[in-house]
Amino acid sequence: MPGDGDMDSMNRVLADLDPTLAADMALPGRPQDHRVVVAMSGGVDSAATAALLVAAGYDVVGITLQLYDHGAATESAKAGGKTCCAGQDIYDARRVAETLGIPHYVLDYEHRFRTQVMEPFADAYRAGETPVPCVLCNQTVKFRDLLETARDLGADALATGHYVRRRQGEHGPMVLRGTDEGRDQSYFLFATTRDQLELLRFPLGGLAKDATRRIAARFGLAVSAKADSQDICFVPTGGYARVVERLRPGALEPGEIVDLDGRVLGRHDGIAHFTIGQRRGLGIAAGHPLYVVRLDPVRRQVVVGPEHALKTPRLRLRGVNWLANDPLPPAGVRLDIKVRSTRPATPATVFGRSDGGAEVVFDTPQPGIAPGQAGVLYQGERLMGGGWISRDDAD
């Protein structure tokens, strides 16, 4: 734990954050009367989350999930890969808990993670989609299964290091974008349900990353300068095609690269190597730039075309999670939508469907819409929900 001087500094930080922290936690009465479970990944964000809550007086318990094989993760880390919830990260989370003087547990979720995240990831690529496994992880093992564990431990809240804000609205809790636009992670939380939000808390939502690192440093936490993970946690070196092949042998079947008229331009080693909008690495020569505009898993074809062929005026969402009190109206509502985590939101009209999906009509046709990605809906800074982008030929 920090010394007296550091604690004085930390108390000043807490005083500055007090309105924000109190709003994000939204627990009545004294902090010491509430147990809060913190999901500790071994990184600086969850470490600073735990530190803030300890300093504020909450009864904090740290939990780290072992999500996949320690040995494989450790070897990957030695090769230069950044990992999450494996090997080194579990060790780092344990050290943070010891420094803070809080209980820490490691739960073996390896089987759940494989069946609920990794295998659907491989199936999506085999089907010509571009999945977002971080959303699936939040939707299943983290916010569904871990929330049950938090309840079993008698916790009043489960806190994570996500950069979003939780506020109490007229009809219950709602999620707002993180204050730091460059760190906002609301895109990855669109599938969080209203029931889950009753227990979830996000203390870092009002902070910038450098402030988070300063908090960790003032507590003497060894991870204060730890680099952020840039890759999918179970694909730490970026070689996702190898993961697909390992999980689904035979998935990387070769096929043809064709243009919009069906003319064969070349061959490929599996559609899992490609994503909509891709330009580089096509392995074909042409007199003008070509982009992947469609993936056909039935014919095993990669369809390429000029840049303008990427633009589409509409899309369909399946499995929509809607966070507003009133249902998504069939007559349509004006919202902003993000079709990839790295893109800004764009205005559209969104129509609710009787099958639990939605139809989205863009104000301006958008390029590179990739089935399997998330379409995340906003009203101003408020996260309204979202769904999975469907293929053109699927309902």
C-alpha positions as CSV (number, residue, x, y, z in Angstrom):
1,M,0.0,0.0,0.0
2,P,1.2,3.6,-0.5
3,G,2.8,5.6,2.3
4,D,1.2,8.5,4.1
5,G,2.5,11.0,1.5
6,D,1.1,8.9,-1.4
7,M,-2.2,8.5,0.4
8,D,-2.5,12.2,0.8
9,S,-2.0,12.5,-2.9
10,M,-4.5,9.7,-3.5
11,N,-7.0,11.4,-1.3
12,R,-6.7,14.6,-3.4
13,V,-7.3,12.5,-6.5
14,L,-10.4,10.9,-4.9
15,A,-11.6,14.4,-3.8
16,D,-11.4,15.5,-7.4
17,L,-13.1,12.4,-8.6
18,D,-15.7,12.2,-5.8
19,P,-18.8,13.4,-7.8
20,T,-17.8,11.1,-10.8
21,L,-16.9,8.1,-8.6
22,A,-20.1,8.5,-6.6
23,A,-22.2,8.7,-9.7
24,D,-20.5,5.7,-11.3
25,M,-20.8,3.5,-8.2
26,A,-24.4,4.7,-7.2
27,L,-24.4,2.6,-4.0
28,P,-26.4,4.0,-1.0
29,G,-24.9,4.6,2.4
30,R,-21.2,4.1,3.4
31,P,-18.7,2.5,1.0
32,Q,-17.5,0.2,3.8
33,D,-20.9,-1.4,4.0
34,H,-20.7,-2.6,0.4
35,R,-18.7,-5.5,-1.1
36,V,-17.5,-4.9,-4.6
37,V,-16.0,-7.6,-6.8
38,V,-13.4,-6.3,-9.3
39,A,-12.7,-8.2,-12.5
40,M,-8.9,-8.1,-12.6
41,S,-7.4,-8.9,-15.9
42,G,-3.8,-8.2,-14.9
43,G,-3.7,-4.9,-16.7
44,V,-3.5,-1.3,-15.5
45,D,-7.2,-0.5,-15.9
46,S,-8.6,-3.1,-13.6
47,A,-5.7,-2.5,-11.2
48,A,-6.5,1.2,-10.9
49,T,-10.2,0.3,-10.6
50,A,-9.4,-1.9,-7.6
51,A,-7.2,0.8,-6.1
52,L,-9.8,3.5,-6.4
53,L,-12.4,1.4,-4.7
54,V,-10.0,0.4,-1.9
55,A,-9.1,4.0,-1.3
56,A,-12.8,5.0,-1.3
57,G,-13.4,2.4,1.5
58,Y,-15.3,-0.4,-0.3
59,D,-14.9,-4.0,0.7
60,V,-13.0,-5.1,-2.4
61,V,-12.5,-8.7,-3.7
62,G,-10.5,-9.3,-6.9
63,I,-11.3,-12.1,-9.3
64,T,-9.2,-13.1,-12.3
65,L,-10.5,-15.5,-15.0
66,Q,-8.2,-18.1,-16.4
67,L,-9.6,-18.2,-19.9
68,Y,-7.2,-20.4,-21.8
69,D,-4.1,-22.6,-21.5
70,H,-1.4,-21.1,-19.3
71,G,1.4,-22.9,-21.2
72,A,0.4,-21.6,-24.6
73,A,-0.1,-18.1,-23.3
74,T,3.2,-18.1,-21.6
75,E,5.0,-19.2,-24.8
76,S,3.2,-16.6,-26.8
77,A,4.2,-13.9,-24.3
78,K,7.9,-15.0,-24.6
79,A,7.5,-14.5,-28.4
80,G,6.4,-10.9,-27.8
81,G,2.6,-11.3,-27.8
82,K,0.4,-9.4,-25.4
83,T,-2.0,-11.7,-23.5
84,C,-5.1,-11.3,-21.3
85,C,-6.3,-13.5,-18.5
86,A,-3.5,-16.1,-18.9
87,G,0.0,-16.8,-17.6
88,Q,1.7,-13.5,-16.8
89,D,-1.5,-11.6,-16.5
90,I,-2.8,-13.8,-13.7
91,Y,0.5,-13.4,-11.9
92,D,0.3,-9.6,-12.3
93,A,-3.3,-9.5,-11.0
94,R,-2.2,-11.5,-7.9
95,R,0.6,-9.1,-7.2
96,V,-1.7,-6.1,-7.5
97,A,-4.2,-7.7,-5.0
98,E,-1.3,-8.4,-2.6
99,T,-0.2,-4.8,-2.8
100,L,-3.7,-3.5,-2.2
101,G,-4.3,-6.0,0.6
102,I,-7.4,-7.5,-0.9
103,P,-8.6,-11.1,-1.4
104,H,-7.9,-12.5,-4.8
105,Y,-9.3,-15.6,-6.6
106,V,-8.6,-17.2,-9.9
107,L,-11.5,-19.0,-11.5
108,D,-11.0,-21.6,-14.2
109,Y,-13.3,-20.5,-17.1
110,E,-11.3,-22.2,-19.8
111,H,-14.0,-24.6,-21.0
112,R,-16.6,-21.8,-21.0
113,F,-14.4,-19.5,-22.9
114,R,-13.6,-22.1,-25.5
115,T,-17.2,-23.0,-26.1
116,Q,-18.8,-19.6,-25.8
117,V,-16.1,-17.4,-27.4
118,M,-13.3,-19.2,-29.2
119,E,-15.4,-21.7,-31.1
120,P,-18.0,-19.2,-32.2
121,F,-15.1,-17.0,-33.4
122,A,-13.8,-19.8,-35.6
123,D,-17.3,-20.6,-36.9
124,A,-17.9,-17.0,-37.8
125,Y,-14.7,-16.8,-39.9
126,R,-15.6,-20.2,-41.6
127,A,-19.0,-18.6,-42.5
128,G,-17.4,-15.6,-44.1
129,E,-18.0,-13.2,-41.2
130,T,-15.7,-11.0,-39.2
131,P,-16.4,-11.6,-35.5
132,V,-15.9,-9.4,-32.5
133,P,-14.9,-11.9,-29.7
134,C,-14.5,-9.2,-27.0
135,V,-18.2,-8.5,-27.2
136,L,-19.0,-12.3,-26.9
137,C,-16.6,-12.5,-23.9
138,N,-18.4,-9.6,-22.2
139,Q,-21.8,-11.0,-23.1
140,T,-21.1,-14.5,-21.7
141,V,-18.2,-15.4,-19.4
142,K,-17.6,-11.9,-18.0
143,F,-21.0,-10.3,-17.5
144,R,-23.2,-13.4,-17.3
145,D,-21.2,-16.0,-15.5
146,L,-18.9,-13.7,-13.5
147,L,-21.9,-11.7,-12.3
148,E,-23.4,-14.9,-10.8
149,T,-20.1,-15.5,-9.0
150,A,-20.2,-11.9,-7.6
151,R,-23.7,-12.5,-6.3
152,D,-22.6,-15.8,-4.7
153,L,-19.9,-13.8,-2.9
154,G,-22.5,-11.4,-1.5
155,A,-21.3,-8.5,-3.6
156,D,-23.4,-5.4,-4.2
157,A,-21.5,-4.6,-7.4
158,L,-19.1,-6.0,-10.0
159,A,-16.7,-3.3,-11.2
160,T,-14.6,-3.5,-14.3
161,G,-11.9,-1.2,-15.9
162,H,-14.0,-0.4,-19.0
163,Y,-14.0,3.3,-20.1
164,V,-17.7,3.9,-20.0
165,R,-20.0,5.7,-17.6
166,R,-23.0,4.3,-15.8
167,R,-25.7,6.7,-14.7
168,Q,-29.1,6.2,-13.1
169,G,-31.8,7.3,-15.4
170,E,-35.6,7.8,-14.9
171,H,-36.2,4.1,-15.8
172,G,-33.1,2.5,-14.5
173,P,-29.3,2.5,-15.2
174,M,-28.0,3.6,-18.5
175,V,-24.6,3.6,-20.2
176,L,-22.8,6.7,-21.6
177,R,-19.7,6.9,-23.6
178,G,-16.4,7.3,-21.8
179,T,-15.4,10.9,-21.2
180,D,-12.1,10.3,-23.1
181,E,-13.4,9.7,-26.7
182,G,-10.1,7.9,-27.6
183,R,-10.6,5.3,-24.8
184,D,-14.4,4.9,-25.0
185,Q,-15.3,1.2,-24.9
186,S,-19.1,1.4,-25.1
187,Y,-19.0,-0.4,-28.5
188,F,-17.9,-3.6,-26.8
189,L,-20.7,-3.4,-24.2
190,F,-23.7,-3.1,-26.5
191,A,-24.9,-6.6,-25.5
192,T,-25.0,-5.8,-21.7
193,T,-28.5,-6.2,-20.5
194,R,-30.5,-3.9,-18.3
195,D,-30.6,-6.6,-15.5
196,Q,-26.8,-6.8,-15.7
197,L,-26.4,-3.1,-15.4
198,E,-28.1,-3.2,-12.0
199,L,-24.9,-4.8,-10.6
200,L,-22.2,-3.5,-13.0
201,R,-20.1,-0.5,-12.2
202,F,-17.4,1.3,-14.3
203,P,-15.3,3.7,-12.1
204,L,-12.9,4.7,-14.9
205,G,-15.5,6.1,-17.2
206,G,-14.7,9.7,-16.4
207,L,-10.9,9.3,-16.7
208,A,-8.3,9.5,-19.4
209,K,-5.7,6.8,-19.7
210,D,-2.8,8.9,-18.3
211,A,-4.9,9.6,-15.1
212,T,-5.5,5.8,-14.7
213,R,-1.7,5.2,-14.9
214,R,-1.0,7.9,-12.4
215,I,-3.5,6.3,-9.9
216,A,-1.8,2.9,-10.4
217,A,1.7,4.5,-9.9
218,R,0.6,6.3,-6.7
219,F,-0.5,3.0,-5.3
220,G,2.9,1.5,-6.2
221,L,1.3,-1.1,-8.5
222,A,3.8,-2.9,-10.7
223,V,1.5,-2.7,-13.7
224,S,1.3,1.1,-13.8
225,A,3.5,1.2,-17.0
226,K,2.3,-2.1,-18.4
227,A,1.5,-1.9,-22.2
228,D,-2.1,-2.3,-23.3
229,S,-3.0,-5.5,-25.1
230,Q,-3.5,-4.7,-28.8
231,D,-4.5,-8.2,-30.1
232,I,-7.4,-10.6,-29.5
233,C,-6.4,-12.2,-26.2
234,F,-6.3,-15.7,-27.5
235,V,-4.6,-14.6,-30.8
236,P,-1.8,-12.7,-29.2
237,T,0.4,-12.6,-32.3
238,G,-2.4,-11.7,-34.7
239,G,-2.4,-15.1,-36.5
240,Y,-6.1,-15.7,-36.2
241,A,-6.2,-18.0,-39.3
242,R,-4.1,-20.5,-37.4
243,V,-6.5,-20.4,-34.5
244,V,-9.4,-21.0,-36.8
245,E,-7.7,-24.0,-38.4
246,R,-6.8,-25.4,-35.0
247,L,-10.4,-25.1,-33.7
248,R,-12.1,-26.1,-36.9
249,P,-9.8,-28.4,-38.9
250,G,-10.4,-28.1,-42.7
251,A,-12.0,-24.6,-42.3
252,L,-9.3,-23.0,-44.4
253,E,-10.3,-24.6,-47.7
254,P,-8.8,-22.9,-50.8
255,G,-11.0,-21.3,-53.4
256,E,-11.2,-18.6,-56.1
257,I,-10.8,-14.8,-56.0
258,V,-13.3,-13.4,-58.5
259,D,-14.5,-10.0,-59.6
260,L,-18.1,-8.7,-59.5
261,D,-18.8,-10.3,-62.9
262,G,-17.5,-13.7,-61.6
263,R,-14.3,-13.7,-63.6
264,V,-11.5,-15.6,-61.8
265,L,-8.6,-13.4,-60.9
266,G,-6.7,-15.7,-58.7
267,R,-6.8,-18.2,-55.8
268,H,-6.8,-18.1,-52.1
269,D,-5.9,-20.3,-49.1
270,G,-9.2,-19.8,-47.2
271,I,-11.8,-17.1,-46.8
272,A,-10.8,-16.7,-43.2
273,H,-7.7,-14.8,-44.4
274,F,-9.9,-12.0,-45.7
275,T,-12.4,-9.4,-44.4
276,I,-14.7,-6.9,-46.1
277,G,-12.9,-3.7,-47.2
278,Q,-9.4,-5.4,-47.3
279,R,-7.1,-4.1,-50.0
280,R,-3.7,-5.4,-49.2
281,G,-2.6,-9.0,-49.3
282,L,-5.0,-10.1,-52.0
283,G,-2.3,-11.8,-54.0
284,I,-3.6,-10.6,-57.4
285,A,-2.4,-8.0,-59.9
286,A,-4.8,-5.5,-61.5
287,G,-4.6,-2.1,-63.2
288,H,-6.5,-0.4,-60.4
289,P,-7.1,-0.9,-56.6
290,L,-9.4,-3.8,-55.7
291,Y,-11.1,-4.4,-52.4
292,V,-12.8,-7.4,-50.8
293,V,-16.5,-6.6,-51.2
294,R,-18.1,-9.9,-50.4
295,L,-17.2,-13.4,-49.0
296,D,-19.1,-16.4,-50.3
297,P,-18.6,-19.4,-47.9
298,V,-20.7,-21.7,-50.0
299,R,-18.7,-21.2,-53.2
300,R,-15.5,-20.5,-51.2
301,Q,-15.1,-17.3,-53.2
302,V,-13.5,-14.0,-52.3
303,V,-15.3,-11.3,-54.4
304,V,-13.3,-8.2,-55.1
305,G,-14.3,-4.9,-56.8
306,P,-13.6,-1.1,-56.9
307,E,-13.9,1.0,-53.8
308,H,-17.3,2.4,-54.7
309,A,-18.7,-1.2,-54.6
310,L,-18.0,-1.3,-50.9
311,K,-20.7,1.3,-50.1
312,T,-24.1,0.2,-49.0
313,P,-27.2,2.2,-48.0
314,R,-28.6,-0.1,-45.4
315,L,-27.9,-3.2,-43.2
316,R,-29.8,-5.6,-41.0
317,L,-29.0,-6.4,-37.4
318,R,-29.8,-9.7,-35.7
319,G,-30.0,-10.4,-32.0
320,V,-30.6,-6.8,-31.0
321,N,-30.1,-5.8,-27.4
322,W,-32.1,-2.7,-26.7
323,L,-31.4,-0.7,-23.5
324,A,-34.2,1.9,-23.7
325,N,-37.4,1.6,-21.7
326,D,-39.7,1.7,-24.7
327,P,-39.3,-1.0,-27.5
328,L,-37.4,-0.2,-30.7
329,P,-40.2,1.2,-32.8
330,P,-41.1,-0.5,-36.1
331,A,-41.8,3.0,-37.6
332,G,-38.2,3.9,-37.1
333,V,-36.2,6.1,-34.8
334,R,-33.3,8.5,-35.5
335,L,-30.0,7.2,-34.0
336,D,-26.3,7.1,-34.7
337,I,-24.6,3.8,-35.4
338,K,-21.0,2.5,-35.2
339,V,-20.4,-0.3,-37.6
340,R,-16.8,-0.9,-36.4
341,S,-15.1,0.0,-33.2
342,T,-12.5,2.2,-34.9
343,R,-15.1,4.2,-36.9
344,P,-17.1,7.2,-35.8
345,A,-20.8,6.9,-35.4
346,T,-22.9,7.9,-38.4
347,P,-26.6,9.0,-38.5
348,A,-29.3,6.6,-39.6
349,T,-32.9,5.6,-39.2
350,V,-33.4,2.3,-37.3
351,F,-36.5,0.2,-37.6
352,G,-37.5,-2.5,-35.1
353,R,-38.4,-5.9,-36.5
354,S,-40.8,-8.5,-35.1
355,D,-38.0,-11.1,-35.1
356,G,-36.0,-9.2,-32.5
357,G,-33.7,-7.6,-35.2
358,A,-33.5,-4.2,-36.8
359,E,-33.2,-2.6,-40.2
360,V,-30.8,0.3,-40.5
361,V,-31.0,2.9,-43.3
362,F,-27.9,5.2,-43.4
363,D,-28.2,8.9,-44.2
364,T,-25.2,8.4,-46.4
365,P,-24.1,5.0,-47.8
366,Q,-21.3,3.4,-45.8
367,P,-18.3,1.5,-47.0
368,G,-17.0,-1.9,-45.8
369,I,-20.0,-3.2,-43.9
370,A,-18.8,-6.6,-42.6
371,P,-21.2,-9.3,-41.5
372,G,-20.4,-10.6,-38.0
373,Q,-19.3,-7.1,-36.8
374,A,-21.4,-5.3,-34.3
375,G,-23.7,-2.4,-35.2
376,V,-23.9,-0.3,-32.1
377,L,-26.6,2.3,-31.6
378,Y,-26.3,5.7,-29.8
379,Q,-28.5,8.6,-29.0
380,G,-26.0,11.4,-28.3
381,E,-23.6,10.0,-25.8
382,R,-26.0,7.4,-24.5
383,L,-25.5,3.7,-25.6
384,M,-28.9,2.5,-26.8
385,G,-27.9,-1.1,-27.6
386,G,-27.0,-2.8,-30.8
387,G,-26.9,-6.1,-32.7
388,W,-24.8,-8.3,-35.1
389,I,-24.6,-7.3,-38.7
390,S,-26.2,-10.0,-40.8
391,R,-25.2,-11.3,-44.3
392,D,-27.2,-9.8,-47.2
393,D,-28.6,-13.3,-47.9
394,A,-29.6,-14.1,-44.3
395,D,-32.5,-12.9,-42.1
